């Protein structure tokens, strides 16, 4: 047991021993249980100065990918809760089932305390690591609770007030905690109520998404509360049998566990069959209808929804016989077309499909030429907004003096960016669809804050205007460099960096892909569409697969395009490899003389020598060098030209 040293430690010890003053005796029982766990199970010291535990960045990305649906549905609820508590000093936090922070909406006035106490993405707030606290204690108590100031076990956290509520999945398993933390002087019960309501809404959204292709009955004892956070939800398979019941439904029906209802028909619960309720819901335009509970005749109001797949079709939905199997056939999407057999790409595609129609930012990381924009376009085409605009912007190719008006629009001559087509910014042009920002790391620092405002407030203010324009966009960003390094150097805003990390996908280099042959044939088929008689010889395919392809798919595409254009016959062989793409054997030619040392100043000579060393270390792979230096390939080309560096890649074909 703890040997009390320090005021806070003595306070905890006195409460547990029952010798504290009246204030200590009023500590909730769940707080006392948590303190005992911290002392007896975890062996924690209230005065510990150990640094907060934060998982590595890669582990955080894996956890966020594992919880994609949770994060995507929680994000709008967190934003709404943050606005409800605006000005109160609270920040909104979501942790996974292990207490690891996945998402964070921070109040600027709370930023200092947040960094001191470890309220940062990736921080571990389980009781074992964070002592008694809102998130960790909620995970074990499995109910909404407040941990107010001195009720925290670790002294460093006693300035915080945490209001936390659990989030359960359709099986009743605790999967997350939603928390509002701040430096409030009072433990505010109304804040906990709002947090709990938001947690319930996240649960409802997850439940409805999980059973989007099932029949669903939503009900409440009050008609105006059907469709709100407190409604009960029951899911049915196509035979009309209950497959899942949420905890609100169990509470309203007075059932202890879902197993009591699984596989039963709706008539076991209410005085109506599922087909009849579906039909009546259609006729009443989905207004809540009065029904009666089967056992005690209590009155409820309910509406039945048909499967989402059937809602998109025409005609009334039909329930299958109880013994007939449900058969579904999935149409290949634009994302599926990119799956040619590489395991990493297949994993990327699976993850992207799970959020294809969700409002969650996606960050694509990959060298120049790996197909980041192609992937973004496929993601857009696979979404429900495929008929809306796809707007692509390369942040590195637009001069810094023009990119602000290009992105946000500008007002000119009394006409706002909302009404003049030529002055609408790219963000407004993407309204309803997808905005793709390539080379996001090159976005000027001043504009990063404006982009963060757009993502959080869903509005744009054009240059020269004071009128906000509401926008609804799906954001996909891409970068060849490590944004985390830019954050450390102060070149990229930390807040924007975390906001872009809804889903992070890494696109493999061409020479690392396991589906090179299939990819090569796929790209060739696209390039030879106008010349269907042209074919590839097996020796050429072997030679192309053996290349390193520093320019990745883009270089491959250009090489194939050149071979098709210059062909002398309809079958392309290894001899047709173009030497000017750094692939085939080059004719002997004198090397370009290096610039005289005197033509560069001391700084230029040092820069040239350093760049040559990097090129040697990376064996001439310009993409690797650019990524290592944190610049785009275009910037690297310009730098090489200025320093008089010519670098040709000569690789054997075997």
N, C-alpha and C positions, 0 to 999 in steps of 0.2 A: 504494500500500500504506500501511497505517496507520503513522503516526509515533507510537510508544508514549509515552503520557503517563499516569502513574498506575499503581498496582500491578496492577490487573486488566488494563489494556491491555498492559502489559509481559509479563504471564503469557501472554496469548493469542498475542502476537507470538513469544515464545520457543518455545511449543509448535509453532506453524506452521513456524518456522525449524529446529526440531529441537534447540534448545539448552536446553530446560527440564530441570528435575530429574526424577527417576523418577516422581514423582506426575503431572507434566504429560504424560510420555510415555505414561501409561496411559489417557489420554483416549480414548474410543471413536473409531473412524474416522468415524462419522457426525457426531460433534461437530466434528471437524477440518474435514470437508467443509462443514458449516454455517458455521463461522467464516470459511472462505475465501469463501463466497457473501456473507456479511455485509460483508466487506471489499471484495471485487472487483466484485460485482454490485450491491450495494445502497449501498455507500459509507457504511456506518453507523459511528458513533463509539461505542465502548464506554462512554464517560463522558457520553453525551448526556443532558441533562436535559429533553428535549422531552416534553411531555405525551403520555400514551398516546392513540392514535387511537381514537375512539369514533364509530360511525356515528350519524346522526340517528335519533331515535325512530321516525319514519315509515318509514325504510329498514329498521330492525330489525323492525318489524311486518310489512313486506312479505317480508322474509327468513323470518320465522317462518311466515307463511302459505304461502310457497313450500315450506317443509319441514314441513308439518303432520303428515304420517304419521311422519316421522323423529322429531319432537319428542314426539308422542303415544306412540310405542313406546319411546322412550328414557327418558321420564319415570319409569316404574316401575322400570326397571333402575337409573337414577341414584339413586333413593330407596333401593333395596335395597343398592347399593354403598356409599352414604353410611352406612347403618346398619352394614354390615360393618366400616367403617373408623371407626366412632364413637369419639371420644376420642383419635384419632391426630393431630388437627389438620388433616386433609385436607379440601379442598372438591372437589366433583365438578362438572365443566364439560363442556359439549357445544358444539362449534363446527361451523359449516357448512364446505363445501368451500373457502371463502375464508379460513377462520380467524376468522370473526366469531362471538363468543359468543352462542349462542341461549338456553341454559339454565344455571342455576347453583344448586347446593346448597351453602350455605356453613356451615362450622364457625364458631360464634361467636368462638372464640379466634383465628380467622384473619381476622376481618373487617377489622382495621386494615391488615394487609399486603395484603389483597385490594384495598382502595381505593387504596393507595399505588401498587401495581404495575399497576392497570388491570384487575383481574379482576372486571369488572362486565358485565352484559348489554349487548351492542352493541360491546364492545371488540374491536379487530382484532389478532389474535395471529399473523398470517402472519409469516414471517421478515423480509420486507421492512419491516415496521413494528415487530415485536417482537424482532428479532434471533433468535439461537438460543434456542429455548424448546420445551417439550414439544409443544404443539399445532402450531405453525408448522413445526417440523422434522419432525414425524410426517407432515404433509401431503406433504412432499417425499420423505421416506425410505420412506413407504408401509409401515411396519411398526412394531410396538410398541417403545418406547424410553423411557429415563430421561434427563432432563436435570437434573443434580444441582448445585445451588448455583453454584460458580465456572464450571461448564460453560455457563451462560447467557452470551450475548455482552454484553448490556447490564448494566452494573454495578448498576443499580437492582434487577435481578431476581436477584442472586446469593444472596439469602436464601431462595430457593424451591427445592423439589425437585418436579419434575413427572414423572408417570408417564402416558404417553399411548399410545393404541392406535387404529388406523384403523378406520373402518366403511365397508364396500363395499356397493354395491347388487347386484342380480341380474345386471347386465352386467359386474361386476367393476370398476366405476368408484368411486373414492374419493369419498364424499359427506359424510363428517363425521369428527371426531376426538372420542373420549371421553378425558377427562383427570382425574387426581387430583393436585391441587397443594396443597402445604403447606410449613411451615417445619421440615421434618424434618432432623435432623442427619445421617441416613444415607440413602443411596439404597436403598430397601427393595425387593428383587426380588419379594417376595410381594405387595406392593401392585400392581406392574405385572401380575402374573399375574391378580389379581382384576379389574383394569381391562380386560385383554384378554378375559377370560371374559365380562364384561358387554358389551363391544363386539360379541363374537360372538353373544351372545343377541339384541342389537338387530338385527344382520344377519338372524338366523334369523326373528325376528318380522316384519321387513319383507318377507323373501322369501315366507314363508307367507301374509302378507296380500296381497302382489302377485299370488300365484297361488292365491288362495282359491277361485276358480272353475275350477281345473284339477285334474287328478289329480296327487297328490304321493306320492313314495316317500321315506321317511326311513330311513336305515340307519347302521350302525356295526359295527366288528369285534367290539364287546362289547355284548351285548344290553341291559345296564343303562344304557348311554350313549345309546341311542336316545331322542330327546326332550330331550337336554341340549345345551349350547352347542357340543359338539364333533361332533355328528351331521352326516352328509352329507345333502343334500336335492336331489332331482331333480324337476322339474315336467314334466308331459306334457299335450298338448292332448287333445281328445276323440277324436281318431283314434289316440291311443297313441304319438304322436311326441314325443321330448324337445324341450322349448321352452327350458329354462333349467337350469343346474347351478350350485350354489353352490361357493365355493372350498374348503370342507371336503370336499365330494364329490370334487372334482378331486384333492385331496391324497390322500384315501384310495384312490382308484382309480389313482393314479399318472399322471394325465393333465396335460398342460401347459396346455391351453386348452379352453374349453367348446365351441369350434367343431368340435372333433373328434367331439363327441357329438350336436350339435344335429340334429334331424330323424330321428335313429336310433330304433328301437324299444328297449324294455327288454331284449330278448333280446341286443342288442349288448353290454350291460353285465353282465347276470346270466343265470343258466340258468333263467329263468322268464319267462313273458309277463305283461304288465300285467293283463289280465283275470283270469289265474289268481292273481296275487298279491293283487288286490283281493278276489276271492272267498275266498281262504284267510284274509286279514286279518279279514274279516267273521266267518268261522266261529270264529276264535281270539280273538274279542273284542278285536282290535287289539293283541294281544301280539306282540312282535317274533318273526319267523319266520326259521329258518336258510335262507340261500340261498348260492349260490356264484358267484364272479366268473367271467365267461365265458372270459377269456384265461388266467389263471394258477390258476384254481380255488381262490382264497383264500376262506375262509368269512366271511360277513357275516350280520348279522341285520337284518331290514327289516320295515316295515309300510307298507301303501299306504292313502292317504286319498282318498276321493272328493271331488268339488267341493262346496264349502260350500252352494251352491244346491240340490244334490241331497240333502245331509244333512238338510235341513229337511223334505224330502218323505218318502214311504213307498216301500218296495220297493227292490230292489237296483239299484245304478247300472249303466248300460249304456254301453259305449264305442261311439262312432259309427264307421261305416266310414271308412277313411282318406281317401276322396274326398268325404265328405259335409260340408257346411258346418255350422258351429255357429251356431245362432240363439238369441238371448236377447231376451226382452221384459221391460222393466223396468216395474214397477208404479209409478204416480205416488204419491208420498208426500205427507204433510201439508206438507212444505217446498215441493214442486213447486206446490202450490196457491197459494203466495204469489208465484210468478213470473208477473207479468202484463205483462212487457215492459220494465221499467226495467233498464238495464244494471248499475247498482250493486247493485240487489236481486238480479239474476241471479248476479252475482259472489258476493254474500254467501251465497246459497243453495247454490251449487256448493261453496264452502269449508265450509259447515256440513254438507253431506251427506258430505263426506269424513271428518268426525270425528263423525258422528251417533252412532256406537256406541263411541266411544273415550273413555277417561278423560282428557280434556283440558279444562281450564276454558275457558269462553267469556265474553268481556266484550262486551256490546252497548252502543254509544254512540249516543245520539240524543235529540232533544228530547222533551219530554212529548207523548204522543199519536202518536208515530211507529210504534207497534206493537211495542214491545220485548217485552212479555209475550206477545203473540200469536206473535211469532217464537220465543220460548223454548218455548211450548207445542207449536208445530209441530216444533221440534227434538226435543222429547221424544217426540212421537207418531211421528216418523220413525226413532227408535232401536229397538234390540232390547229395550229396557226399557219399551216403550210401555204394557205392562200393569201397570207398577209405579207408585207414587205420583208425582204432580207437586205439589210444595208451593211456594207463592209467598209471599214475605214482603216488604212494603214497609218498608225500614229507616227511612224518614222519617215514617211515619204512626204508629209505635208509640212511646209515651213512653220516654225514656231509662231511666227507673226500671224499666220492664217488659221491655225488649227482651232483656235477658240471659236471663231465665227463659223468655221466649217462644222464643228460639233454642235454648238449650242444655238447657232443662228444669230441674226442681228437685225436690229430695227433701222430702217432707212427711210427718210422722207415721210415720216408719220405713218408708215405702214409697218405693222408688227410682223415678226417672224411667223406668227400663227396664220397670217392671211396672205402673205406674199410667197408664192411657190418658190421663187428663186432665192429667197432669204431664209427658208426653213432649214434649220440645222439638221445634221444627220440623225440626231437623237429623235427629233420630232418626226422625221421622215420614216423612222423605224416603228412608229407607234402602232401597236397591235401585233407586231412581228418580232424579228430578231435583229439586234445590233451586234455586229461582229467587229471588235477592236483588236486588230493585229498589232504586234510590237507594242503592247500596252506599257511595257517598261520604259518606252521613250516618250510617253505622255508627259508634257511639262509639269513640274511639281505643283505650280499654282492651279492648274486645271484638274489635278487629281482630287482636290477638295471639292470642286464643283461637280465632278462625276460622282463622288461619294454622296453628295447632297441629292443628286438625281436618283440614285439607287434607294436612298432611305425615304425621301419625301415623294418620289414619283412625280416630280415636276421639274420643268426647265424654265429658266429665265434667260431670254435672249439678250445679247449685248445691246445696250442702249434702251432697254425696256425694263419696266418694273412689274410687269404682269406675268405671273407664272402660268405656264402651259402644262396641263396634266398629260402625262404620258404613261403608257403601259407597254413596256418593252421586255423582251427576254435578252439578257446580256451573255454573250460568249466572248471571252478574251483569249489572246494567244501571245506567247512570248518564247523566244529561243534561249533566254538567259534566266539566271536564278534571281527571282524577285526578292527573295529573302536577303541576298547579299546587298541589293539596292536599299532595302529597308534598313539594314545595319549601317550603311553608309549615309543614311539620311536622304537618299535620292528618290525614295518611294514611300508614300504615306502608309504607316502601319495599319491605320483603320481601313483604308481601301484594300490593302493586301488581304486582310482577314475577310473583308466583305466579298472579295472575288473568289474566295476558296470554298464556294458551295460544293463543287465537285471538281477535283483536279485530275486531269487525264494526261498521261505522258505518251506521246506518239513515238514509236521506235524509229531508229535510223533504218534506212533501206537495207544496208548490209547486215543488220542484226535480225531482220525479219526471217521467220521460218517459212514464209509463203512466197519467197521471191519468184519462183517459177510461175505460180498462179497469178501473182501480181503483174509480172512482166507480160504475160499473155493478155491480162485484163487491160493494161494500159495500151498495149499494141492494138488490141481490137478497137479501142476508142480512136486511136490515131489513124488507123487504116480503114475507118468506116467508109471513106470515099474511094477506097481502092480495095474492094473485097477480094480481089484475086491475089493480093500480096500475102506471102506467108513467111514464117521464120524457120530457118534451118536449125536443127538440134545443136550443131556446133556453135552457132551464134548464141543460142539460148544459154549454153554452158558458159560461153565467154562472158556474156552479160551478167550472169549470176555470180561469176568469179570476181567482178569488179567491186571496189570499195564504195563507189558512188558518194563522194563527199557532198555533192549537191542533191543527194537523195532522189525522190521520185521526180522532182522537177527536172533534174539533170537527165534521168532516164527518159522522160517524156521528150525532151528536146533532142536527145540522141536518136530515138526512134523516129521522130518527125523528120530529122535530117536524112536518115537512111532511106526512108520512104520517098522523100522528095528527090534524092540523088540516085535512086536505084537504076540499074541497067537491065534488070529482069524482075520477074515476079517472086522469086525466092531470095530472101536476104541471107547471106552467109557471113561468117566471121570476117572475111576480107572487106566487107562493107562498113565495118566500124569506122566512124569518122575520127580522124586523128585530131581535129580541132576541138574535140570535146574531152581531150585528155584521156581517151580510151585506147585508141589504136596506136600503133608505132608511129612516132613522128620522124620525118626526115631530119637528117643531121643538119643543124644550123648553128651558127655562132651564137653563144650566149650574149645577151644584152649586157653591155658593160655596166658595172655598178657605178653610181655617181661618185665623182671625186669626193674625197673626204672634205676638201676645202669648200665644196658647194653646199654643205650643211653646217649649221653652227653646232656648238658642242651639245646642246640639248637634242638637236635633230639627229646627230650621230649616235647618241646614247639611245634614243628612241628606236632608231633603225636597227641597231645591234640587238636590242631587247626583243624587237618584233621578229627578227630573223631567228633568234634562239627559240622563241615560242613556236615558230613554224617548223623548226627542226624537231622540237620535242613532240609536236603533234603530227609529224610526218606529212606536213603539207595539208592537213585537213582544216580548211578555212572555217568550216562550221564550228569545229572544236575550239579553234583559236578565238573566234568571235565570242563564243559562249564563255570561254575562260576569262576574256577581257571585259565581259559585260557590255558588248556593243553588238549592233546588227552587222550582218555580212556586208551590207552596202557601205556602212561606216568603215569597216575593215578594208574594203576595196579602195576607198578613197584615201585612206591612210597609207596603204601600200603604194598607190600611185604617187602620192606626194613625196614619199621617202625613196622613190625609185626602185621599189622591190618588184621584181617579176618572178612569179613562182608557177612553174608548170608541173603538173602531176603526171609522172610517167610510171605506169604500172604494167607489169607483164600480164599476158592473157592466160597464164596457167597458174 
